[in-house]
Structure formats: C-alpha cells, structure tokens
Amino acid sequence: MYLYDLVAWAIMPDHMHLLINPKRAEMPGIMRKIKLGFSAEYRKKLNANRGRIWQNRYWDHIIRNESDLNRHMDYIHYNPVKHGMVEDPFEYKYSSLSHYYEQGTYERKWGVKEIKFDGDFGE
C-alpha cells in the first residue's frame, strides 16, 4: 500500500509541483521519501555522489473543497506556460494534464489563453 495518492503533478527544470492525498503518513515523511527516491535515481543516472538537489523547504496546503482542488490542479498544469516552457500546456510532457484530458476533465483548448491565479502558491 502506498503512503499517498498522486493526484496531479508537473516536473519543471528547477522545481516540481505535486498534489498528493496522504493515506497513512504525514507530509514531512512523504516528502522525505519522494526527495530521497528521486535523488538516488538522479545521482545514479548522472554518476554523481555529491551535490545538493533540493531546497530544504517545501510549501504545503490543505485542500479545503472541490473549488480549491480545481484551482490547484489548474495552477499545476498551467505552470509550464507560466514559466515560458511552452505556449500551450498540452505541449508539456512532464505533467499529468494529458491524463486529465483523456478523462474529460480538461478541454483541449484549456490554458491556451493566459490564466491569472489569485492566492499564494508558494513560488
């Protein structure tokens, strides 16, 4: 059994966004396992034993309701556009957007026009 469900994600060159639903662990433990697992694979592929990969801090937020969930999913999936990686969020391969498109959650034209987000997303 997993410690969490991965709800939405976007992996960027210098940071990542994860929307997770903890099942049987606290956030610090979950984040520690994610970071350690990634770091081990990353170092193995690059044949590197040293060097810092992660910042010490991460930002977390408790999802309050369905509207809050949708807002955070949108923010995660629009992040590659926000950071200038692509103009169309569907062009970015390292996110869960295509999964949600296939399920009918997002329309194909979503995110092509600029989206403004209110609130603090920890960036």
QUIURSUL-V866325 format. One record per pair of residues at least 12 apart in sequence whose C-alpha atoms are under 6 Angstrom apart, sorted by the first residue. I is the first residue (numbers start at 1). J is the second residue. If there is no record, write none. Layout:
I&J + I&J
This chain:
3&23 + 3&24 + 3&25 + 4&21 + 4&22 + 4&23 + 5&20 + 5&21 + 6&20 + 7&19 + 7&20 + 8&96 + 9&95 + 9&96 + 10&94 + 10&95 + 11&94 + 59&122 + 77&97 + 88&112
